[in-house]
């Protein structure tokens, strides 16, 4: 059926080809937008599919690269070329079979076409085809096993996170990763360690996690070196060893791991496992930020915002770093960027942007974001003043342990803002804030308790 599908595709009959694929693997068609594909396939490209069946593995790999280039998807060219190169190396049993390459070409091109429309409908088909082919291929000469150990890692990660159109399935993810580990893949070894550390798809076992990290690190996997280093710092699954941890983070950082650069920066900042050196710490922090670590970008942004720890105050650099970190989904950076827009620091004041950023941070569950939104409703900043809404947001932040929200609720109950005036309730909130050493909380308590009697503290 797959050969029939390729032949149909070569004649430009995309719908018929897709139906053949779905029959072959018992799949549900994932998109009804096949008609649009007809106009996207250049005639010369469609007509060349049938000729591609006779290509050698190397010719097919080169052809796949040209396919990506011909349809103006250059960003996929290197990616697909690498995928075919790995498959050629790791699946030597079947690379000489033309049907194998024709199948891979079909999946690659269809994925590229639909991806060019910025949809993910093709991803689950590609992954499902690979999975089904692997399962069928284990006992069949006609359908070879399509999955290399690298592909198994890809599938495992997608299943673990529930991305690329796959249903989140941690148990299946662990199964796939174990198969890749058996094939000697260090990426899978590290990923399986993460599963053990988090208890995702398998019973939580920090000792097993460390064991997998160690084996992957010995194979030169930088992520595993970093993970093992963090385990040694925290004493999770292994005895604490700050010197060994710093050494591992240094090796991972030298290999280009941004998270390890950040961790090593913290080691130098605090003298953990290395002699304290704030200059080296700053240099590593800057390297990590430049390498794309969003936490490093956020931390460096905070330094520029406050003009501390070796840098002069520079609000424009602060905003720039927050933007980069926020683009990567860093919730704290999203919140701080909102504050910048709110206060006009390093950027023109824009309450619409500020509120949008606060809401994004609140959706991520940051207590300070709820508090900031509450303050906007309290003061009528960018929104119509609404004390009921403000108090509701303050409560969310206070329940999450934010001392500032506890103190502010004390103020609300003391003065009857958005709630009925209640001095005793105000005292209760001031107490909570005082226990967290919030400034002014003790002063408010001493003032109110004089009128209530000191027993109100108990």
C-alpha positions in Angstrom: 0.0 0.0 0.0 2.9 2.4 0.8 4.3 1.9 -2.7 0.9 2.6 -4.2 0.7 5.8 -2.1 4.1 6.9 -3.3 3.1 6.2 -6.9 -0.1 8.2 -6.5 1.7 11.1 -4.9 4.2 11.0 -7.8 1.2 11.5 -10.1 0.0 14.5 -8.1 -3.0 12.5 -6.6 -2.4 13.7 -3.0 -5.8 12.8 -1.6 -5.7 9.3 -2.9 -2.1 8.9 -1.6 -3.1 10.0 1.8 -6.0 7.6 1.9 -3.7 4.7 0.9 -1.4 5.7 3.8 -4.3 5.8 6.2 -5.4 2.3 5.1 -1.9 0.9 5.4 -1.6 2.0 9.0 -5.2 2.1 10.1 -4.9 5.9 10.7 -7.5 8.6 11.0 -6.9 11.4 8.5 -5.8 14.3 10.6 -6.7 17.2 8.3 -9.4 17.8 5.7 -7.4 20.6 4.0 -5.8 18.3 1.4 -7.1 20.4 -1.5 -4.7 23.2 -0.6 -1.8 20.7 -0.9 -2.5 20.3 -4.7 -1.6 23.9 -5.4 1.5 23.7 -3.1 3.3 20.9 -4.9 5.3 22.1 -7.9 4.6 19.9 -11.0 8.2 19.0 -11.5 8.5 17.9 -7.9 5.4 15.7 -8.1 6.6 14.1 -11.3 9.9 13.2 -9.8 8.6 11.0 -7.0 8.3 7.9 -9.2 11.9 8.3 -10.3 13.0 8.7 -6.7 12.1 5.0 -6.1 15.3 3.9 -7.8 17.6 6.3 -5.9 20.4 5.0 -3.7 20.3 6.0 0.0 22.8 8.8 -0.5 21.0 10.1 -3.6 17.7 9.9 -1.7 19.1 11.9 1.2 20.4 14.6 -1.2 17.1 14.6 -3.0 15.2 15.2 0.3 17.4 18.2 0.9 16.6 19.6 -2.5 12.9 19.0 -1.9 13.0 21.2 1.1 14.9 23.9 -0.8 12.6 23.7 -3.8 9.5 24.4 -1.7 11.1 27.4 -0.1 11.4 25.7 3.3 15.2 26.2 3.8 14.9 26.0 7.5 13.9 22.3 7.2 16.7 21.4 4.8 19.4 20.8 7.3 17.0 19.2 9.7 15.7 16.6 7.3 19.2 16.0 5.9 20.4 15.2 9.4 17.5 12.9 10.0 18.2 10.9 6.9 21.9 10.8 7.7 21.2 9.3 11.1 18.7 6.8 9.7 21.2 5.8 7.1 23.8 5.1 9.8 21.6 3.5 12.3 19.3 1.4 10.2 21.8 -0.3 7.9 19.6 -3.4 7.7 17.1 -1.7 5.3 18.6 1.4 3.8 19.1 -0.3 0.5 15.4 -0.9 0.1 13.9 1.8 -2.2 10.5 1.5 -0.5 12.0 2.5 2.8 13.4 5.8 1.4 10.3 6.5 -0.7 8.2 6.2 2.5 10.5 8.5 4.4 10.5 11.0 1.6 6.7 11.0 1.5 6.4 11.6 5.2 9.2 14.2 5.2 7.7 16.2 2.3 4.1 16.0 3.5 5.3 17.2 6.9 7.1 20.1 5.4 4.2 21.1 3.2 1.7 21.2 6.1 4.3 22.8 8.4 4.7 25.6 6.0 1.1 26.5 6.7 2.1 26.8 10.4 -0.1 23.9 11.5 0.8 20.9 13.5 -1.6 18.5 11.9 1.2 16.7 10.1 3.3 16.0 13.1 1.1 13.3 14.7 0.9 11.6 11.3 4.6 11.5 10.9 5.2 10.3 14.5 2.3 7.8 14.2 3.6 6.4 10.9 7.0 6.0 12.4 5.6 4.2 15.5 3.3 1.9 13.5 6.1 1.1 11.0 8.4 0.3 13.9 5.9 -2.1 15.4 5.1 -3.7 12.2 8.7 -3.8 11.0 9.9 -5.9 14.0 8.5 -9.0 12.4 8.3 -8.1 8.7 10.9 -8.0 6.0 8.7 -5.7 3.8 8.2 -2.9 6.3 11.6 -2.1 7.9 12.0 -0.6 11.3 12.0 3.1 10.8 13.0 4.3 14.2 16.6 5.0 15.1 17.5 5.4 18.8 17.4 9.2 18.2 13.8 8.9 16.8 12.8 6.9 19.9 14.1 9.8 22.1 12.1 12.2 20.0 8.9 10.2 20.3 9.6 9.7 24.1 10.0 13.4 24.7 6.9 14.2 22.7 4.8 11.6 24.6 6.1 12.8 27.9 5.2 16.4 27.2 2.1 15.8 25.1 3.4 17.8 22.2 3.5 17.5 18.4 -0.1 16.3 18.4 0.6 13.3 20.7 -1.5 12.6 23.7 0.5 13.0 26.9 1.5 9.5 27.9 4.4 9.3 30.5 4.2 5.5 30.6 4.7 5.2 26.9 7.4 7.8 27.0 9.4 5.7 29.5 9.0 2.6 27.4 10.3 4.4 24.3 13.2 5.9 26.3 14.2 2.5 27.7 14.3 1.1 24.2 16.7 3.9 23.2 18.8 3.4 26.3 19.1 -0.3 25.4 20.5 0.9 22.0 23.1 3.0 23.9 21.7 6.4 23.3 23.0 8.9 25.9 20.2 11.4 25.3 17.7 8.7 26.3 19.8 7.8 29.3 19.6 11.4 30.5 15.9 11.8 29.7 15.1 8.5 31.5 17.0 9.9 34.5 14.7 12.9 34.5 11.7 10.6 34.5 13.0 8.8 37.5 13.8 12.1 39.3 10.3 13.6 38.6 8.4 10.3 38.9 7.0 10.8 35.4 5.7 7.5 34.0 7.6 5.5 36.6 8.0 5.4 40.3 10.1 8.3 41.6 13.6 7.1 42.4 16.4 9.7 42.8 19.1 7.0 43.1 18.1 5.5 39.7 18.0 9.1 38.3 21.6 9.7 39.4 22.6 6.3 38.0 21.3 7.2 34.5 22.7 10.7 34.7 26.1 9.3 35.6 26.1 6.8 32.7 25.0 9.5 30.2 27.6 11.9 31.6 30.4 9.3 31.2 29.3 9.2 27.5 29.9 12.9 27.2 26.3 14.1 27.4 26.4 17.7 28.7 22.8 17.8 29.9 23.5 14.8 32.0 26.7 16.3 33.4 24.6 19.3 34.5 21.8 17.2 36.0 24.3 15.1 37.9 26.0 18.3 39.1 22.7 19.6 40.4 22.1 16.3 42.2 25.5 16.5 43.9 24.8 20.1 44.9 21.4 19.2 46.5 22.4 15.8 47.8 19.5 14.2 45.8 20.1 10.5 45.3 23.7 10.9 46.1 25.9 12.4 48.9 26.6 16.1 48.5 29.8 16.9 46.8 30.2 20.6 45.8 33.7 20.2 44.3 32.6 17.4 42.0 29.4 19.3 41.2 31.4 22.4 40.2 33.7 20.3 38.1 30.8 18.7 36.2 29.1 22.0 35.6 32.3 23.4 34.3 32.6 20.5 31.8 29.0 20.9 30.7 29.5 24.7 30.4 32.6 24.2 28.3 30.5 21.9 26.1 28.0 24.8 25.6 25.3 23.9 28.1 23.7 27.2 29.1 22.0 25.9 32.2 25.4 24.7 33.4 26.9 28.1 32.8 24.2 29.6 35.0 24.8 27.0 37.7 28.5 27.5 37.6 27.9 31.2 37.9 26.0 30.6 41.1 28.8 28.5 42.4 31.3 31.3 41.9 28.9 33.9 43.3 28.5 31.9 46.5 31.8 30.1 46.7 30.2 26.6 46.4 32.8 24.1 45.3 35.0 26.8 44.0 36.7 29.9 45.4 34.3 32.8 45.4 34.9 35.0 42.3 32.2 37.5 41.4 33.9 38.5 38.2 33.9 34.9 36.9 30.3 34.6 38.1 29.2 37.7 36.1 31.1 36.4 33.0 29.4 33.1 33.2 26.0 34.7 33.8 26.5 36.8 30.6 27.5 33.7 28.7 24.4 31.8 29.8 22.2 34.7 28.9 23.8 35.0 25.5 23.4 31.3 25.0 19.6 31.6 25.5 19.0 30.5 29.1 15.9 32.5 30.1 16.7 32.3 33.8 20.1 33.8 33.2 18.5 36.5 31.1 16.1 37.3 33.8 18.8 37.3 36.5 21.0 39.6 34.4 18.1 41.9 33.7 17.5 42.2 37.5 21.1 43.2 37.9 20.9 45.9 35.3 17.6 47.1 36.8 19.2 47.5 40.2 22.7 48.4 39.2 24.3 45.7 41.4 26.7 42.8 41.4 29.3 44.2 38.9 27.0 46.1 36.4 25.9 49.7 36.2 22.2 50.5 36.2 20.9 50.3 32.7 17.1 50.2 32.3 17.2 49.6 28.5 19.4 46.6 28.9 17.1 45.4 31.7 14.0 45.6 29.4 15.9 44.0 26.5 16.8 41.0 28.7 13.3 40.7 30.1 11.9 40.7 26.6 14.2 37.9 25.5 13.5 35.8 28.6 9.7 36.5 28.3 9.8 35.3 24.6 11.1 32.0 26.0 8.1 31.8 28.4 9.9 32.9 31.6 7.1 33.9 33.9 9.1 36.1 36.2 10.5 38.0 33.2 6.9 38.4 31.9 5.9 39.9 35.2 9.0 42.2 35.5 8.5 43.4 31.9 4.9 44.3 33.0 6.3 46.4 35.8 8.6 48.2 33.4 5.7 49.1 31.1 3.6 50.0 34.2 6.3 52.4 35.6 7.8 53.6 32.3 11.3 52.3 33.3 13.5 51.6 30.3 10.5 51.8 28.0 7.6 54.2 27.4 4.8 53.7 29.9 2.0 51.6 28.4 -0.7 50.3 30.7 -2.3 48.2 28.0 0.9 46.2 27.6 1.5 46.1 31.3 -1.9 44.6 32.0 -1.5 42.1 29.3 1.8 41.0 30.7 0.4 40.8 34.3 -2.5 38.6 33.1 0.0 36.3 31.3 2.0 36.0 34.4 -1.1 35.5 36.5 -2.2 32.7 34.1 1.1 31.1 34.9 0.2 31.2 38.6 2.7 33.9 39.9 1.3 35.4 43.1 3.0 38.8 42.5 1.1 39.0 39.2 -2.3 38.7 41.0 -1.1 41.3 43.4 0.0 43.7 40.6 -3.3 43.2 38.9 -5.1 43.9 42.1 -3.1 47.1 42.6 -4.2 48.2 39.1 -7.9 47.7 40.0 -7.3 49.3 43.4 -5.8 52.5 41.8 -7.7 52.5 38.5 -4.4 52.1 36.5 -5.3 51.2 33.0 -8.7 49.8 34.1 -11.8 51.2 35.7 -11.4 51.2 39.5 -13.0 48.1 41.1 -12.2 47.5 44.7 -14.2 44.2 44.8 -12.0 42.8 42.0 -8.9 44.2 43.7 -9.6 42.5 47.0 -10.4 39.2 45.2 -7.0 39.4 43.5 -5.2 40.3 46.7 -6.8 37.3 48.4 -5.4 35.0 45.7 -1.9 36.4 46.2 -2.1 36.3 50.0 -3.3 32.6 49.9 -0.2 31.9 47.9 2.0 33.4 50.6 2.7 36.8 49.3 3.5 39.1 52.3 2.7 42.3 50.4 -0.8 41.0 49.6 -1.4 40.1 53.3 -0.3 43.6 54.4 -2.5 45.2 51.7 -5.5 43.2 52.8 -4.9 44.4 56.3 -5.0 48.0 55.0 -8.3 47.2 53.1 -10.0 45.8 56.3 -8.6 48.6 58.4 -10.0 51.3 56.2 -13.0 49.5 54.7 -11.7 49.5 51.1 -13.6 46.9 49.0 -14.7 45.1 52.2 -16.6 45.9 55.4 -14.3 47.7 57.9 -13.0 45.1 60.4 -10.1 46.0 62.7 -9.6 42.6 64.1 -9.4 41.0 60.6 -7.0 43.8 59.7 -4.8 42.8 62.7 -4.9 39.2 61.6 -3.5 40.1 58.2 -0.9 42.4 59.7 0.2 39.5 61.9 0.7 37.3 58.8 2.7 40.0 57.1 4.7 40.6 60.2 5.6 36.9 60.5 7.1 37.3 57.0 9.1 40.4 58.1 7.1 42.7 55.8 8.1 46.4 56.4 5.6 48.5 58.3 3.5 45.5 59.4 4.7 45.7 63.0 4.1 49.5 63.1 0.5 48.9 62.0 0.1 46.2 64.6 1.4 48.3 67.5 -1.0 51.1 66.5 -4.1 49.0 66.3 -3.3 46.7 69.2 -3.3 49.7 71.6 -7.0 50.1 71.0 -7.8 46.4 71.1 -5.6 45.3 74.0 -2.4 43.3 73.7 -4.2 40.0 74.0 -5.2 40.5 70.4 -1.7 39.4 69.4 -2.4 35.9 70.7 
